């Protein structure tokens, strides 16, 4: 988890720095940080199916909203950032994690 947190922090800082550097050229740069997502056949879906007790514990401990993020929720944020509606947003970090606020899918 430490390595993931450090790498993620560096990516967020890189996006902010690039936004300042590339802004004069009309280029916007933002960082989107998805939380744990329930994707068919992937990690959390397999855990939910194979070990429902562990999955329920993960959700209760790490997901204040009681559910992982859906891929469509992340896609909507990205689509918004690509739209003209977000023209004033650059150098931002947008977590799409339902308040999971963890440096890795495994928590802190």
N, CA and C atoms as an extended XYZ file, in Angstrom:
324
Properties=species:S:1:pos:R:3:atomname:S:1:resname:S:1:resid:I:1 pbc="F F F"
N         0.796       -1.215        0.000 N   UNK     1
C         0.000        0.000        0.000 CA  UNK     1
C         0.837        1.276        0.000 C   UNK     1
N         2.023        1.265        0.624 N   UNK     2
C         2.835        2.477        0.662 CA  UNK     2
C         3.259        2.865       -0.756 C   UNK     2
N         3.724        1.898       -1.520 N   UNK     3
C         4.177        2.191       -2.878 CA  UNK     3
C         3.032        2.735       -3.726 C   UNK     3
N         1.851        2.149       -3.578 N   UNK     4
C         0.692        2.608       -4.339 CA  UNK     4
C         0.362        4.051       -3.976 C   UNK     4
N         0.342        4.357       -2.692 N   UNK     5
C         0.027        5.710       -2.243 CA  UNK     5
C         1.022        6.733       -2.751 C   UNK     5
N         2.295        6.383       -2.718 N   UNK     6
C         3.331        7.297       -3.197 CA  UNK     6
C         3.198        7.511       -4.704 C   UNK     6
N         2.992        6.439       -5.441 N   UNK     7
C         2.844        6.555       -6.891 CA  UNK     7
C         1.605        7.370       -7.246 C   UNK     7
N         0.508        7.130       -6.550 N   UNK     8
C        -0.727        7.869       -6.812 CA  UNK     8
C        -0.527        9.358       -6.512 C   UNK     8
N         0.128        9.671       -5.409 N   UNK     9
C         0.409       11.069       -5.072 CA  UNK     9
C         1.254       11.736       -6.149 C   UNK     9
N         2.223       11.011       -6.664 N   UNK    10
C         3.075       11.557       -7.722 CA  UNK    10
C         2.269       11.827       -8.988 C   UNK    10
N         1.350       10.946       -9.326 N   UNK    11
C         0.519       11.152      -10.517 CA  UNK    11
C        -0.386       12.370      -10.354 C   UNK    11
N        -0.934       12.540       -9.160 N   UNK    12
C        -1.796       13.696       -8.899 CA  UNK    12
C        -0.984       14.988       -9.022 C   UNK    12
N         0.216       14.998       -8.463 N   UNK    13
C         1.084       16.175       -8.565 CA  UNK    13
C         1.508       16.414      -10.004 C   UNK    13
N         1.782       15.357      -10.744 N   UNK    14
C         2.152       15.493      -12.152 CA  UNK    14
C         1.021       16.147      -12.942 C   UNK    14
N        -0.211       15.717      -12.700 N   UNK    15
C        -1.349       16.318      -13.402 CA  UNK    15
C        -1.448       17.809      -13.093 C   UNK    15
N        -1.280       18.182      -11.832 N   UNK    16
C        -1.349       19.594      -11.454 CA  UNK    16
C        -0.228       20.396      -12.110 C   UNK    16
N         0.971       19.842      -12.113 N   UNK    17
C         2.113       20.538      -12.719 CA  UNK    17
C         1.942       20.672      -14.232 C   UNK    17
N         1.495       19.602      -14.874 N   UNK    18
C         1.288       19.660      -16.323 CA  UNK    18
C         0.175       20.639      -16.684 C   UNK    18
N        -0.842       20.739      -15.848 N   UNK    19
C        -1.921       21.690      -16.106 CA  UNK    19
C        -1.383       23.112      -16.161 C   UNK    19
N        -0.489       23.431      -15.236 N   UNK    20
C         0.109       24.779      -15.231 CA  UNK    20
C         1.019       24.972      -16.439 C   UNK    20
N         1.788       23.944      -16.758 N   UNK    21
C         2.748       24.054      -17.866 CA  UNK    21
C         2.049       24.130      -19.222 C   UNK    21
N         0.989       23.352      -19.387 N   UNK    22
C         0.336       23.254      -20.689 CA  UNK    22
C        -0.869       24.180      -20.843 C   UNK    22
N        -1.293       24.797      -19.748 N   UNK    23
C        -2.437       25.707      -19.790 CA  UNK    23
C        -2.330       26.797      -20.844 C   UNK    23
N        -1.169       27.445      -20.980 N   UNK    24
C        -1.049       28.494      -21.995 CA  UNK    24
C        -1.323       27.996      -23.419 C   UNK    24
N        -1.195       26.698      -23.635 N   UNK    25
C        -1.470       26.116      -24.956 CA  UNK    25
C        -2.915       25.631      -25.081 C   UNK    25
N        -3.726       25.930      -24.057 N   UNK    26
C        -5.132       25.529      -24.101 CA  UNK    26
C        -5.361       24.077      -23.746 C   UNK    26
N        -4.362       23.447      -23.137 N   UNK    27
C        -4.478       22.035      -22.764 CA  UNK    27
C        -4.800       21.940      -21.283 C   UNK    27
N        -5.865       21.206      -20.974 N   UNK    28
C        -6.249       20.979      -19.586 CA  UNK    28
C        -5.810       19.587      -19.172 C   UNK    28
N        -5.370       19.455      -17.934 N   UNK    29
C        -4.948       18.171      -17.388 CA  UNK    29
C        -5.589       18.008      -16.017 C   UNK    29
N        -6.232       16.886      -15.798 N   UNK    30
C        -6.856       16.569      -14.520 CA  UNK    30
C        -6.551       15.117      -14.170 C   UNK    30
N        -6.688       14.789      -12.912 N   UNK    31
C        -6.493       13.416      -12.450 CA  UNK    31
C        -7.823       12.898      -11.903 C   UNK    31
N        -8.184       11.688      -12.306 N   UNK    32
C        -9.379       11.022      -11.795 CA  UNK    32
C        -8.909        9.782      -11.041 C   UNK    32
N        -9.380        9.637       -9.809 N   UNK    33
C        -8.997        8.489       -8.981 CA  UNK    33
C       -10.230        7.658       -8.643 C   UNK    33
N       -10.445        6.590       -9.391 N   UNK    34
C       -11.582        5.725       -9.080 CA  UNK    34
C       -11.350        4.949       -7.789 C   UNK    34
N       -12.428        4.727       -7.071 N   UNK    35
C       -12.361        3.849       -5.914 CA  UNK    35
C       -12.501        2.405       -6.363 C   UNK    35
N       -12.721        1.537       -5.414 N   UNK    36
C       -12.931        0.126       -5.737 CA  UNK    36
C       -14.181       -0.001       -6.587 C   UNK    36
N       -14.051       -0.731       -7.703 N   UNK    37
C       -15.168       -0.893       -8.626 CA  UNK    37
C       -15.593       -2.357       -8.718 C   UNK    37
N       -16.880       -2.555       -8.821 N   UNK    38
C       -17.433       -3.899       -8.997 CA  UNK    38
C       -17.574       -4.152      -10.490 C   UNK    38
N       -16.595       -4.867      -11.047 N   UNK    39
C       -16.548       -5.169      -12.472 CA  UNK    39
C       -16.698       -6.680      -12.621 C   UNK    39
N       -17.647       -7.131      -13.440 N   UNK    40
C       -17.852       -8.576      -13.598 CA  UNK    40
C       -16.555       -9.322      -13.894 C   UNK    40
N       -16.323      -10.370      -13.108 N   UNK    41
C       -15.155      -11.226      -13.290 CA  UNK    41
C       -13.867      -10.713      -12.678 C   UNK    41
N       -13.888       -9.507      -12.118 N   UNK    42
C       -12.672       -8.952      -11.543 CA  UNK    42
C       -12.644       -9.147      -10.028 C   UNK    42
N       -11.670       -8.557       -9.387 N   UNK    43
C       -11.339       -8.817       -7.981 CA  UNK    43
C       -12.540       -8.810       -7.035 C   UNK    43
N       -13.261       -7.693       -6.984 N   UNK    44
C       -14.334       -7.596       -5.992 CA  UNK    44
C       -15.528       -8.470       -6.369 C   UNK    44
N       -15.773       -8.649       -7.645 N   UNK    45
C       -16.839       -9.548       -8.084 CA  UNK    45
C       -16.508      -10.986       -7.710 C   UNK    45
N       -15.259      -11.381       -7.902 N   UNK    46
C       -14.843      -12.750       -7.516 CA  UNK    46
C       -14.948      -12.935       -6.012 C   UNK    46
N       -14.521      -11.917       -5.238 N   UNK    47
C       -14.604      -12.027       -3.786 CA  UNK    47
C       -16.069      -12.124       -3.348 C   UNK    47
N       -16.924      -11.307       -3.944 N   UNK    48
C       -18.342      -11.326       -3.597 CA  UNK    48
C       -18.949      -12.707       -3.838 C   UNK    48
N       -18.531      -13.333       -4.917 N   UNK    49
C       -19.034      -14.657       -5.278 CA  UNK    49
C       -18.391      -15.770       -4.450 C   UNK    49
N       -17.056      -15.723       -4.307 N   UNK    50
C       -16.319      -16.824       -3.689 CA  UNK    50
C       -16.230      -16.743       -2.167 C   UNK    50
N       -16.275      -15.537       -1.624 N   UNK    51
C       -16.142      -15.360       -0.182 CA  UNK    51
C       -17.045      -14.207        0.280 C   UNK    51
N       -18.367      -14.455        0.268 N   UNK    52
C       -19.310      -13.382        0.603 CA  UNK    52
C       -19.057      -12.730        1.960 C   UNK    52
N       -18.570      -13.495        2.916 N   UNK    53
C       -18.308      -12.934        4.242 CA  UNK    53
C       -17.165      -11.913        4.190 C   UNK    53
N       -16.093      -12.269        3.492 N   UNK    54
C       -14.964      -11.341        3.356 CA  UNK    54
C       -15.385      -10.098        2.571 C   UNK    54
N       -16.196      -10.286        1.534 N   UNK    55
C       -16.669       -9.156        0.744 CA  UNK    55
C       -17.520       -8.221        1.604 C   UNK    55
N       -18.409       -8.787        2.384 N   UNK    56
C       -19.266       -7.982        3.265 CA  UNK    56
C       -18.409       -7.210        4.270 C   UNK    56
N       -17.350       -7.834        4.777 N   UNK    57
C       -16.446       -7.156        5.697 CA  UNK    57
C       -15.712       -6.012        5.031 C   UNK    57
N       -15.268       -6.230        3.808 N   UNK    58
C       -14.596       -5.183        3.038 CA  UNK    58
C       -15.533       -3.996        2.828 C   UNK    58
N       -16.740       -4.276        2.402 N   UNK    59
C       -17.709       -3.205        2.155 CA  UNK    59
C       -18.004       -2.445        3.449 C   UNK    59
N       -18.216       -3.169        4.526 N   UNK    60
C       -18.541       -2.527        5.806 CA  UNK    60
C       -17.390       -1.668        6.317 C   UNK    60
N       -16.163       -2.093        6.095 N   UNK    61
C       -14.986       -1.398        6.609 CA  UNK    61
C       -14.518       -0.259        5.711 C   UNK    61
N       -14.537       -0.475        4.403 N   UNK    62
C       -13.894        0.457        3.475 CA  UNK    62
C       -14.832        1.326        2.644 C   UNK    62
N       -16.105        0.985        2.573 N   UNK    63
C       -17.002        1.710        1.669 CA  UNK    63
C       -18.157        2.341        2.446 C   UNK    63
N       -17.995        3.583        2.870 N   UNK    64
C       -19.022        4.238        3.675 CA  UNK    64
C       -20.406        4.255        3.030 C   UNK    64
N       -20.456        4.266        1.694 N   UNK    65
C       -21.750        4.297        1.010 CA  UNK    65
C       -22.405        2.923        0.963 C   UNK    65
N       -21.642        1.884        1.305 N   UNK    66
C       -22.182        0.529        1.297 CA  UNK    66
C       -22.085       -0.184       -0.035 C   UNK    66
N       -21.393        0.425       -1.006 N   UNK    67
C       -21.265       -0.212       -2.322 CA  UNK    67
C       -20.041        0.340       -3.040 C   UNK    67
N       -19.427       -0.512       -3.875 N   UNK    68
C       -18.320       -0.011       -4.693 CA  UNK    68
C       -18.835        0.905       -5.798 C   UNK    68
N       -17.917        1.602       -6.419 N   UNK    69
C       -18.232        2.487       -7.531 CA  UNK    69
C       -18.523        1.643       -8.770 C   UNK    69
N       -19.509        2.068       -9.537 N   UNK    70
C       -19.788        1.413      -10.821 CA  UNK    70
C       -18.898        2.043      -11.890 C   UNK    70
N       -18.410        1.256      -12.833 N   UNK    71
C       -17.576        1.824      -13.902 CA  UNK    71
C       -18.270        2.982      -14.624 C   UNK    71
N       -19.585        2.916      -14.753 N   UNK    72
C       -20.324        3.981      -15.430 CA  UNK    72
C       -20.216        5.304      -14.674 C   UNK    72
N       -20.110        5.238      -13.350 N   UNK    73
C       -19.969        6.467      -12.561 CA  UNK    73
C       -18.650        7.160      -12.872 C   UNK    73
N       -17.596        6.379      -13.014 N   UNK    74
C       -16.283        6.938      -13.355 CA  UNK    74
C       -16.333        7.479      -14.781 C   UNK    74
N       -16.939        6.733      -15.681 N   UNK    75
C       -17.028        7.166      -17.081 CA  UNK    75
C       -17.769        8.489      -17.207 C   UNK    75
N       -18.818        8.694      -16.414 N   UNK    76
C       -19.564        9.955      -16.483 CA  UNK    76
C       -18.694       11.138      -16.049 C   UNK    76
N       -17.859       10.930      -15.030 N   UNK    77
C       -16.966       12.005      -14.590 CA  UNK    77
C       -15.951       12.325      -15.688 C   UNK    77
N       -15.383       11.300      -16.295 N   UNK    78
C       -14.414       11.513      -17.375 CA  UNK    78
C       -15.081       12.216      -18.552 C   UNK    78
N       -16.297       11.777      -18.909 N   UNK    79
C       -17.017       12.427      -20.011 CA  UNK    79
C       -17.268       13.898      -19.695 C   UNK    79
N       -17.625       14.191      -18.456 N   UNK    80
C       -17.814       15.588      -18.050 CA  UNK    80
C       -16.519       16.376      -18.218 C   UNK    80
N       -15.400       15.807      -17.765 N   UNK    81
C       -14.121       16.515      -17.863 CA  UNK    81
C       -13.718       16.754      -19.321 C   UNK    81
N       -14.143       15.892      -20.212 N   UNK    82
C       -13.839       16.062      -21.636 CA  UNK    82
C       -14.788       17.041      -22.316 C   UNK    82
N       -15.857       17.400      -21.642 N   UNK    83
C       -16.864       18.273      -22.242 CA  UNK    83
C       -16.521       19.751      -22.034 C   UNK    83
N       -17.207       20.583      -22.809 N   UNK    84
C       -17.042       22.035      -22.653 CA  UNK    84
C       -17.569       22.514      -21.310 C   UNK    84
N       -18.439       21.761      -20.675 N   UNK    85
C       -19.001       22.154      -19.383 CA  UNK    85
C       -17.925       22.254      -18.315 C   UNK    85
N       -16.807       21.594      -18.513 N   UNK    86
C       -15.743       21.609      -17.501 CA  UNK    86
C       -14.571       22.485      -17.929 C   UNK    86
N       -14.815       23.412      -18.819 N   UNK    87
C       -13.716       24.202      -19.386 CA  UNK    87
C       -12.904       24.972      -18.344 C   UNK    87
N       -13.468       25.229      -17.198 N   UNK    88
C       -12.741       25.941      -16.153 CA  UNK    88
C       -11.992       25.037      -15.191 C   UNK    88
N       -12.014       23.743      -15.437 N   UNK    89
C       -11.363       22.796      -14.528 CA  UNK    89
C       -10.058       22.308      -15.147 C   UNK    89
N        -8.966       22.575      -14.480 N   UNK    90
C        -7.661       22.069      -14.905 CA  UNK    90
C        -6.751       22.019      -13.687 C   UNK    90
N        -5.974       20.966      -13.606 N   UNK    91
C        -5.081       20.781      -12.465 CA  UNK    91
C        -5.787       20.177      -11.268 C   UNK    91
N        -6.986       19.675      -11.472 N   UNK    92
C        -7.781       19.138      -10.369 CA  UNK    92
C        -7.571       17.635      -10.189 C   UNK    92
N        -7.856       17.208       -8.990 N   UNK    93
C        -7.870       15.780       -8.662 CA  UNK    93
C        -9.295       15.451       -8.240 C   UNK    93
N        -9.927       14.546       -8.968 N   UNK    94
C       -11.307       14.186       -8.667 CA  UNK    94
C       -11.391       12.724       -8.257 C   UNK    94
N       -11.533       12.452       -6.966 N   UNK    95
C       -11.777       11.075       -6.541 CA  UNK    95
C       -13.218       10.702       -6.891 C   UNK    95
N       -13.385        9.553       -7.485 N   UNK    96
C       -14.717        9.011       -7.763 CA  UNK    96
C       -14.756        7.699       -6.985 C   UNK    96
N       -14.970        7.822       -5.675 N   UNK    97
C       -14.773        6.667       -4.801 CA  UNK    97
C       -15.830        6.502       -3.718 C   UNK    97
N       -16.922        7.254       -3.826 N   UNK    98
C       -17.990        7.170       -2.826 CA  UNK    98
C       -17.442        7.343       -1.402 C   UNK    98
N       -16.480        8.213       -1.239 N   UNK    99
C       -15.858        8.530        0.053 CA  UNK    99
C       -15.010        7.390        0.617 C   UNK    99
N       -14.528        6.510       -0.241 N   UNK   100
C       -13.627        5.444        0.221 CA  UNK   100
C       -12.338        6.066        0.750 C   UNK   100
N       -11.821        7.061        0.036 N   UNK   101
C       -10.660        7.840        0.490 CA  UNK   101
C        -9.486        6.998        0.969 C   UNK   101
N        -9.169        5.937        0.277 N   UNK   102
C        -8.055        5.083        0.663 CA  UNK   102
C        -6.969        5.141       -0.409 C   UNK   102
N        -5.706        5.001       -0.008 N   UNK   103
C        -4.627        5.042       -0.986 CA  UNK   103
C        -4.548        3.809       -1.867 C   UNK   103
N        -5.246        2.754       -1.503 N   UNK   104
C        -5.255        1.544       -2.327 CA  UNK   104
C        -6.587        0.827       -2.130 C   UNK   104
N        -6.924       -0.132       -3.006 N   UNK   105
C        -8.178       -0.852       -2.841 CA  UNK   105
C        -8.235       -1.649       -1.531 C   UNK   105
N        -7.098       -1.847       -0.901 N   UNK   106
C        -7.056       -2.616        0.344 CA  UNK   106
C        -7.115       -1.721        1.572 C   UNK   106
N        -7.318       -0.429        1.382 N   UNK   107
C        -7.409        0.480        2.515 CA  UNK   107
C        -6.047        1.042        2.900 C   UNK   107
N        -5.941        1.484        4.125 N   UNK   108
C        -4.699        2.085        4.614 CA  UNK   108
C        -3.789        1.032        5.219 C   UNK   108
